[in-house]
Amino acid sequence: LQAMASGKPVVACNVGGVPEVVEDGGSGLLVPPRDPARLAEALVRLLSDAGLRREMGARGRRLCEERYDWEMVVDRMEEVYRSCRR
């Protein structure tokens, strides 16, 4: 999230909750875990294409602004706490 919020594209492993945050081909590239060849391919792809880096970085920043705005996060947390009191 920090990289995306800074407008940087992300290369990450497709595990756990990562695919819920990083859009493969949108805000970054997801690779299978324990696959150094695919990781290297993804890194080379981004390093060799400045336009792609800019597009993915901008998309990631927009996603962070839309999904993780502080007021929105606080509202969601308050909703969770309220639902626990019922």
Protein Blocks (a to p, Z undefined) as FASTA:
>chain_A
ZZmmnopacddddehjllmmmcghilmccddehilklmmmmmmmmmmmmklmmmmmmmmm
mmmmmmmgfklmmmmmmmmmmmmmZZ
